[in-house]
């Protein structure tokens, strides 16, 4: 496999930033479908794909989301062209016969223990949401992932019948020219976060 060039690394990581101020440019539905078609290919345990994504795009849907946002997140979320509710399906294992067909009993790895199923589902759905961020950057979208909302309220409002559980939000769009370019905040050095043994 080839190494990505510096421009690609810049777009995905080195120069990419969390965006809070958005331009008025909208995102076409086809681009959102393409985004998911890429993000879904990231690896998850036993190909379980427990992540679920609700794309909040219409003004009516945004009005439903607004009451559950922390005050500091309202303005940037309402102005983002799309907000994704990244969630997970606690019964993701019901899809295992389709997703992992060569092991017919795979669903029972997760179904037999609620704690194990929940832990595996949440972890792999979080991976799926991270893939969504990287895929969004790869196709030219800017992202503003965040917590700071009432998960229980969002779950009741949007996932009452499905039982999905929200994890975090991802604002999507194109950064405004007025978006301030602050210096990147520090990260831990290799020796602070890693060890080779």
Secondary structure, DSSP 8 states (H G I E B T S, - for coil): -----HHHHIIIIIS--B--SB-S----HHHHHHHHHHHTTS--GGG---EEEEEE-SHHHHHHHHTTB-HHHHHHHHHSSEEEEEEE-TTGGGGHHHHTTTSTTTHHHHHS-HHHHHHHHHHHHHHHHHHHHHHHHHTT-EEEEE--B-HHHHHHHHHTTT--EEEEEEEEE-B-TT-----------HHHH----
